[in-house]
């Protein structure tokens, strides 16, 4: 089965996605728009992540994961593929101090 979507980093547009010819254009447009990827007028068929400087790699990995969960075959660059490159480790949380009952 060939890929329905492809995601990669682009030097000019940040994070981009494209759909292959096997997927109807209106469906690809709708799915990518739901994931915050908008059509790039300068490059027909290419969609750019809105505001890529705002946690773009994580948001792109999330889009890849979402589309795969819906059953679409997706190809992504190594750093954008959640199956090959796990997201950043969770921030360390300080233990919550136990509440001390107030004196009666």
Backbone as ProteinMPNN parsed JSONL, in Angstrom:
{"seq_chain_A": "XXXXXXXXXXXXXXXXXXXXXXXXXXXXXXXXXXXXXXXXXXXXXXXXXXXXXXXXXXXXXXXXXXXXXXXXXXXXXXXXXXXXXXXXXXXXXXXXXXXXXXXX", "coords_chain_A": {"N_chain_A": [[0.848, -1.175, 0.0], [0.581, 2.193, -0.858], [1.716, 5.394, 0.394], [-0.625, 7.722, 1.754], [-0.313, 10.242, 2.703], [2.393, 12.581, 3.079], [4.909, 13.877, 5.13], [7.228, 16.44, 5.929], [10.171, 18.376, 6.786], [10.663, 21.66, 5.648], [12.846, 23.966, 4.089], [12.014, 26.605, 3.582], [9.249, 26.866, 4.205], [8.804, 25.716, 6.663], [7.2, 23.201, 8.305], [5.8, 20.787, 6.251], [3.17, 19.191, 4.355], [1.921, 16.747, 2.087], [-0.454, 15.256, -0.115], [-0.965, 12.127, -1.685], [-1.729, 11.098, -5.08], [-3.651, 9.112, -4.969], [-5.601, 9.757, -3.152], [-8.649, 11.485, -2.821], [-8.726, 14.929, -3.691], [-10.309, 16.852, -2.293], [-10.848, 15.531, 0.108], [-8.28, 15.138, 1.179], [-7.565, 17.824, 1.518], [-9.44, 18.634, 3.47], [-8.817, 16.923, 5.659], [-6.127, 17.642, 6.175], [-6.44, 20.363, 6.757], [-7.877, 20.175, 9.116], [-5.833, 19.358, 10.744], [-4.335, 21.611, 10.967], [-2.8, 22.294, 8.742], [-2.315, 24.263, 6.008], [-3.142, 25.154, 2.585], [-0.428, 25.985, 0.439], [-0.021, 28.676, -1.531], [2.082, 29.252, -3.209], [3.149, 26.822, -3.868], [1.517, 24.516, -5.397], [-0.432, 21.795, -4.2], [1.011, 21.404, -1.923], [1.01, 21.664, 1.58], [1.265, 23.823, 4.322], [2.229, 23.913, 7.751], [0.384, 25.818, 9.988], [1.711, 28.582, 11.693], [4.47, 27.523, 12.253], [6.604, 27.924, 14.016], [5.651, 27.656, 16.525], [5.944, 25.226, 18.417], [6.205, 23.379, 16.315], [7.346, 20.87, 15.398], [6.38, 18.966, 17.252], [3.609, 19.296, 16.872], [3.401, 18.491, 14.229], [4.215, 15.805, 14.42], [2.043, 14.935, 15.92], [-0.034, 15.259, 14.063], [0.726, 13.339, 12.158], [0.448, 11.024, 13.707], [-2.332, 11.169, 14.315], [-3.52, 10.886, 11.745], [-2.62, 8.348, 11.048], [-3.907, 6.831, 13.022], [-6.475, 7.072, 12.065], [-6.328, 5.366, 10.012], [-4.932, 5.943, 7.688], [-2.169, 5.509, 5.504], [0.954, 6.868, 6.229], [3.871, 8.686, 5.445], [6.725, 10.0, 6.972], [9.383, 12.323, 7.644], [12.282, 11.267, 9.488], [12.606, 12.618, 12.036], [10.069, 13.56, 12.372], [8.413, 11.485, 12.641], [6.421, 9.806, 14.778], [6.635, 7.111, 15.442], [9.276, 6.447, 15.07], [10.796, 8.401, 16.284], [10.565, 9.249, 19.398], [8.576, 11.584, 21.273], [9.628, 14.471, 23.162], [10.906, 13.871, 26.465], [8.657, 13.781, 29.276], [8.149, 16.686, 31.318], [9.807, 16.985, 34.444], [8.079, 16.414, 37.388], [7.487, 17.924, 40.479], [7.199, 16.338, 43.651], [4.026, 16.217, 45.253], [3.4, 17.823, 48.249], [2.27, 16.252, 51.231], [-0.868, 16.898, 52.64], [-1.277, 18.499, 55.698], [-3.345, 18.031, 58.423], [-5.327, 20.677, 59.777], [-4.87, 22.106, 63.016], [-7.188, 21.408, 65.648]], "CA_chain_A": [[0.0, 0.0, 0.0], [1.394, 3.403, -0.91], [1.369, 6.412, 1.384], [-1.666, 8.687, 1.406], [0.219, 11.557, 3.084], [3.826, 12.679, 3.344], [5.255, 15.032, 5.968], [8.672, 16.694, 5.983], [10.605, 19.733, 7.097], [10.961, 22.412, 4.425], [13.695, 25.091, 4.489], [11.341, 27.906, 3.456], [7.892, 26.88, 4.747], [8.714, 25.048, 7.967], [6.744, 21.813, 8.226], [4.853, 20.689, 5.147], [2.525, 17.906, 4.081], [1.31, 16.6, 0.769], [-1.262, 14.046, -0.268], [-0.665, 11.453, -2.943], [-2.815, 11.135, -6.058], [-4.662, 8.1, -4.664], [-6.58, 10.293, -2.2], [-9.374, 12.614, -3.413], [-8.167, 16.211, -3.267], [-11.147, 17.519, -1.285], [-10.685, 14.817, 1.371], [-6.944, 15.483, 1.67], [-7.616, 19.219, 1.971], [-10.206, 18.691, 4.709], [-8.061, 16.264, 6.728], [-4.944, 18.441, 6.519], [-6.894, 21.602, 7.396], [-8.208, 19.814, 10.502], [-4.559, 19.219, 11.462], [-3.713, 22.933, 10.905], [-1.954, 22.435, 7.561], [-3.06, 25.065, 5.049], [-2.536, 25.126, 1.249], [0.573, 27.001, 0.12], [-0.326, 29.142, -2.882], [3.318, 29.247, -4.001], [3.472, 25.432, -4.231], [0.273, 23.727, -5.457], [-0.346, 20.432, -3.688], [1.785, 21.393, -0.689], [0.309, 22.297, 2.701], [2.192, 24.225, 5.37], [1.697, 23.992, 9.108], [0.193, 27.196, 10.441], [2.563, 28.988, 12.812], [5.398, 26.41, 12.508], [7.547, 28.209, 15.101], [4.979, 27.365, 17.79], [5.952, 23.79, 18.704], [5.89, 22.78, 15.026], [7.714, 19.455, 15.273], [5.435, 18.179, 18.045], [2.3, 19.354, 16.22], [3.476, 17.67, 13.018], [4.175, 14.406, 14.878], [0.669, 14.663, 16.326], [-0.819, 15.103, 12.83], [1.095, 12.029, 11.614], [-0.178, 10.036, 14.581], [-3.781, 11.244, 14.136], [-3.891, 10.323, 10.44], [-2.386, 6.901, 11.114], [-4.991, 6.256, 13.819], [-7.653, 7.033, 11.205], [-6.13, 4.303, 9.037], [-4.223, 6.391, 6.487], [-0.724, 5.274, 5.499], [1.653, 8.157, 6.258], [5.329, 8.695, 5.472], [7.221, 11.234, 7.591], [10.815, 12.386, 7.937], [12.627, 10.557, 10.714], [12.34, 13.402, 13.252], [8.644, 13.884, 12.448], [7.684, 10.222, 12.721], [6.317, 9.43, 16.188], [7.029, 5.713, 15.635], [10.744, 6.342, 15.038], [11.417, 9.424, 17.135], [9.608, 9.588, 20.459], [8.541, 12.996, 21.643], [10.499, 14.841, 24.263], [10.464, 13.279, 27.731], [7.803, 14.698, 30.031], [8.831, 17.523, 32.314], [9.831, 16.391, 35.783], [7.129, 17.04, 38.295], [7.866, 17.886, 41.893], [6.189, 15.609, 44.435], [3.053, 17.06, 45.959], [3.522, 17.592, 49.697], [1.059, 15.735, 51.865], [-1.586, 17.911, 53.425], [-1.286, 18.286, 57.147], [-4.63, 18.547, 58.936], [-5.246, 21.869, 60.622], [-5.162, 21.791, 64.422], [-8.589, 21.648, 66.045]], "C_chain_A": [[0.894, 1.238, 0.0], [0.886, 4.417, 0.12], [0.25, 7.311, 0.862], [-1.175, 10.104, 1.679], [1.728, 11.455, 3.294], [4.098, 13.978, 4.097], [6.771, 15.184, 5.989], [8.931, 18.126, 6.431], [11.01, 20.399, 5.786], [11.759, 23.652, 4.82], [12.995, 26.454, 4.442], [10.015, 27.965, 4.207], [7.747, 26.195, 6.102], [8.344, 23.59, 7.805], [5.641, 21.726, 7.18], [4.315, 19.268, 5.015], [2.023, 17.927, 2.648], [0.517, 15.303, 0.77], [-0.923, 13.426, -1.61], [-1.916, 11.43, -3.819], [-3.925, 10.127, -5.756], [-5.763, 8.576, -3.734], [-7.317, 11.452, -2.863], [-8.897, 13.942, -2.817], [-8.989, 16.892, -2.178], [-11.024, 16.849, 0.083], [-9.326, 15.137, 1.996], [-6.934, 16.899, 2.238], [-8.314, 19.305, 3.33], [-9.414, 18.097, 5.871], [-6.856, 17.097, 7.149], [-5.341, 19.756, 7.186], [-7.279, 21.337, 8.858], [-6.951, 19.695, 11.363], [-3.735, 20.508, 11.417], [-2.654, 23.065, 9.81], [-2.781, 23.116, 6.482], [-2.37, 25.047, 3.691], [-1.544, 26.275, 1.064], [0.349, 27.425, -1.328], [0.904, 29.105, -3.781], [3.676, 27.853, -4.512], [2.191, 24.606, -4.253], [0.498, 22.285, -4.999], [0.424, 20.313, -2.391], [1.024, 22.187, 0.371], [1.328, 22.615, 3.782], [1.504, 24.301, 6.722], [1.558, 25.456, 9.503], [1.069, 27.439, 11.668], [3.574, 27.895, 13.185], [6.4, 26.659, 13.632], [6.945, 27.933, 16.48], [4.866, 25.852, 17.96], [5.627, 22.964, 17.459], [6.207, 21.302, 14.904], [6.74, 18.568, 16.05], [4.064, 18.149, 17.382], [2.283, 18.519, 14.944], [3.454, 16.189, 13.388], [2.758, 14.015, 15.292], [-0.226, 14.46, 15.103], [-0.546, 13.744, 12.194], [0.393, 10.93, 12.409], [-1.696, 10.004, 14.389], [-4.212, 10.579, 12.834], [-3.669, 8.815, 10.409], [-3.49, 6.21, 11.915], [-6.292, 6.17, 13.038], [-7.514, 5.986, 10.104], [-5.42, 4.708, 7.762], [-2.747, 6.036, 6.578], [0.007, 6.614, 5.34], [3.152, 7.92, 6.271], [5.754, 10.036, 6.079], [8.731, 11.155, 7.739], [11.067, 11.751, 9.303], [12.247, 11.346, 11.976], [10.871, 13.77, 13.412], [7.775, 12.641, 12.579], [7.612, 9.778, 14.169], [6.695, 7.969, 16.46], [8.542, 5.54, 15.683], [11.428, 7.299, 15.995], [10.425, 9.808, 18.22], [9.677, 11.073, 20.794], [9.452, 13.232, 22.84], [9.994, 14.203, 25.56], [9.596, 14.267, 28.509], [8.613, 15.476, 31.055], [8.741, 16.858, 33.678], [8.876, 17.149, 36.684], [7.614, 16.866, 39.723], [6.798, 17.11, 42.657], [5.283, 16.581, 45.166], [3.181, 16.776, 47.444], [2.188, 17.117, 50.256], [0.439, 16.838, 52.703], [-1.553, 17.531, 54.896], [-2.599, 18.846, 57.671], [-4.417, 19.752, 59.858], [-5.574, 21.477, 62.059], [-6.593, 22.184, 64.775], [-8.649, 22.469, 67.281]], "O_chain_A": [[1.85, 1.319, 0.77], [-0.224, 4.3, 0.64], [0.193, 7.619, -0.328], [-1.559, 11.049, 0.99], [2.26, 10.399, 3.635], [3.58, 15.037, 3.743], [7.507, 14.199, 6.058], [8.032, 18.966, 6.451], [11.626, 19.772, 4.924], [11.398, 24.329, 5.783], [13.359, 27.359, 5.193], [9.682, 28.998, 4.788], [6.636, 26.115, 6.626], [9.107, 22.819, 7.222], [4.674, 22.486, 7.214], [4.909, 18.299, 5.487], [1.742, 18.982, 2.08], [0.782, 14.386, 1.546], [-0.626, 14.14, -2.568], [-3.021, 11.708, -3.352], [-5.041, 10.285, -6.251], [-6.757, 7.876, -3.543], [-6.666, 12.334, -3.424], [-8.693, 14.061, -1.609], [-8.425, 17.45, -1.237], [-11.088, 17.526, 1.109], [-9.233, 15.378, 3.2], [-6.369, 17.146, 3.304], [-7.826, 19.979, 4.237], [-9.345, 18.694, 6.945], [-6.589, 17.246, 8.341], [-4.647, 20.218, 8.092], [-7.036, 22.172, 9.73], [-7.004, 19.908, 12.574], [-2.561, 20.501, 11.787], [-1.72, 23.856, 9.938], [-3.829, 22.606, 6.085], [-1.145, 24.937, 3.628], [-1.803, 27.401, 1.487], [0.513, 26.621, -2.246], [0.776, 28.943, -4.995], [4.424, 27.719, -5.481], [1.81, 24.047, -3.225], [1.485, 21.646, -5.364], [0.488, 19.229, -1.81], [0.468, 23.248, 0.089], [2.161, 21.774, 4.122], [0.344, 24.702, 6.824], [2.499, 26.238, 9.368], [1.151, 26.598, 12.564], [3.545, 27.39, 14.307], [6.989, 25.711, 14.152], [7.652, 27.972, 17.487], [3.819, 25.266, 17.681], [4.883, 21.986, 17.524], [5.404, 20.548, 14.354], [6.321, 17.525, 15.548], [3.422, 17.099, 17.332], [1.267, 17.908, 14.613], [2.758, 15.401, 12.748], [2.324, 12.891, 15.042], [-1.087, 13.58, 15.108], [-1.473, 13.071, 11.743], [-0.188, 10.013, 11.83], [-2.284, 8.925, 14.31], [-5.162, 9.797, 12.819], [-4.454, 8.086, 9.804], [-3.955, 5.134, 11.538], [-7.123, 5.302, 13.306], [-8.456, 5.741, 9.351], [-5.31, 3.901, 6.839], [-2.13, 6.24, 7.623], [-0.288, 7.39, 4.431], [3.651, 7.069, 7.007], [5.201, 11.081, 5.735], [9.296, 10.079, 7.933], [10.182, 11.706, 10.157], [11.629, 10.791, 12.885], [10.466, 14.244, 14.474], [6.548, 12.733, 12.622], [8.634, 9.408, 14.747], [7.04, 7.626, 17.59], [9.036, 4.582, 16.278], [12.533, 7.024, 16.464], [9.531, 10.617, 17.976], [10.708, 11.721, 20.616], [9.973, 12.292, 23.441], [8.789, 14.015, 25.731], [9.795, 15.477, 28.399], [9.617, 14.996, 31.583], [7.729, 16.248, 34.021], [8.879, 18.38, 36.725], [8.086, 15.799, 40.115], [5.613, 17.216, 42.34], [5.72, 17.632, 45.634], [3.083, 15.623, 47.865], [1.121, 17.532, 49.804], [1.129, 17.602, 53.377], [-1.776, 16.379, 55.268], [-2.936, 19.999, 57.402], [-3.447, 19.816, 60.612], [-6.435, 20.632, 62.302], [-7.13, 23.166, 64.263], [-9.737, 22.774, 67.768]]}, "name": "protein", "num_of_chains": 1, "seq": "XXXXXXXXXXXXXXXXXXXXXXXXXXXXXXXXXXXXXXXXXXXXXXXXXXXXXXXXXXXXXXXXXXXXXXXXXXXXXXXXXXXXXXXXXXXXXXXXXXXXXXXX"}
